[in-house]
Amino acid sequence: MEISILLRQHVGGPCKPIVEVGQEVKKGQLIAVPEGLGANIHASVYGRVVAINDAIVIELADEQPEEFVPIKETDSYIEAVKEAGIVGAGGAGFPAHVKFNTPVDGGYVLVNAAECEPVLKHNIRFMNENPEVLVQGLKYVMEMTKAAKGYICIKPKHKKTLITLGKVVKNEPNIEIKYLPDMYPAGDERVIIREILGVELEPGQLPSVANAVVSNVETLKNVALAIDERRPVITKDVTVGGRINGDVDGVTFMDVPVGMPVGHYIELAGGLAPNAGEIVIGGPFTGKHGEMDSPITKTTGGILVSIVFPNDNRKFGILQCECGAQSERLTEIVEAMGGTVVAAERCKRMVEVNGRYRCDKPGECPGQTEKVLALKKAGAQVIIAGSCQD
């Protein structure tokens, strides 16, 4: 069996390989380093490098011991985070050592525990089983950023998780549990800051404006493991769901090796159901098209299988929203159904900031009558939207 560890699986450019074809590698061994903005990449298995292209392809050894090569000893927590190759596990994969190196003296570290995308549930499982690891990671980040308070931000419907976390947090005077609204996208960092701190960030403004840092549950898990166990990021927690034999509600797999093909976990979850359609990597709202051999990366959260796309050769209008699928993805879906895109509009809340369109109030969706009429006037017979609660 072979795995493919992508050289670009985070914000920034591709990493530079520091191994060669034919070389034997060990789990945890550093195999690629960033050139500019990025994060270290480590082997997730024992094996032999058989190819290097846009990924380092490793043929697995017959024996796969639990032991891993630890990251080198460091003088600070920030250096440990950097050595471990930690990136944001719940989003685009921004290098964590860069984010945590920005002090928020007397401010806040907000834990994004929203598990916002439907179907996904691996973050909730982790908090249920390892609440003390999450809290330890949060304390480390609070120390790195000089924050005074740590808030675990979660939806109140997760009652079991709230009770589990509460037992750990009660002995932590500077850490509290805060409630998020049960809506999408409650996990957006601007929504979290608005709902928890009462600060309305303008589109494009960073959490530092609110004297805050926002970090995902699994990112904090990786921080704790890097500092306490010297463990690099070599695994990922994922949820498999959708048109899977036996269980469509979501099956979680914890600590799966980065680079493994998603098809391996589809099969472990029960295999493709007879009405299985497209494989989506990520969540239902923001996921992208995948294949059975698509590799798991440091940011892969969901492996979802949709129904077979219906045949629909009508003319489509697409309505774009920052919180969901963008034009390229919506067009891909339309074409997979046999349709044609004849017009495109952006949600009325979208504003341009430095060449990128952003939502001015994520989670507060307006009516779209004006946009719908414009799409209809342009010839659209049906409309597909990226995300809209109206």
Buried (B, 14 or more C-beta within 10 A) or exposed (E): EBBBBBBBBBBBEBBEBBBEEEBEBBBBBBBBBBEEEBBBBBBBBBBBBEEBEEBBBBEBBEEEEEEBBBBEEBEEBBBBBBBBBBBBBBBEBBBBBBBBBEBBEEBBBBBBBBBBBBBBBBBBBBBBEBBEBBBBBBBBBBEBBEBBBBBBBBBEEBEEBBEBBEEBBEEEEBBEBBBBEEBBBBBBBBBBBBBBBEBEBEBEBBBBEBBBBBBBBBBBBBBBBBBEEBBBBBBBBBBBBBBBBEEBEBBBBBEBBBBBBBBBBBBEBBEBBEEBBBBBBBBBBBBEBBEEEBBBBBBBBBBBBBEEBEEBEEBBBBBBBBBBBBBEBBBEBBEBBEBBBBBBBBBBBBBEEEEEBBBBEBBEBBEBEEBBEBBBEEEBBBBBBBBBEE
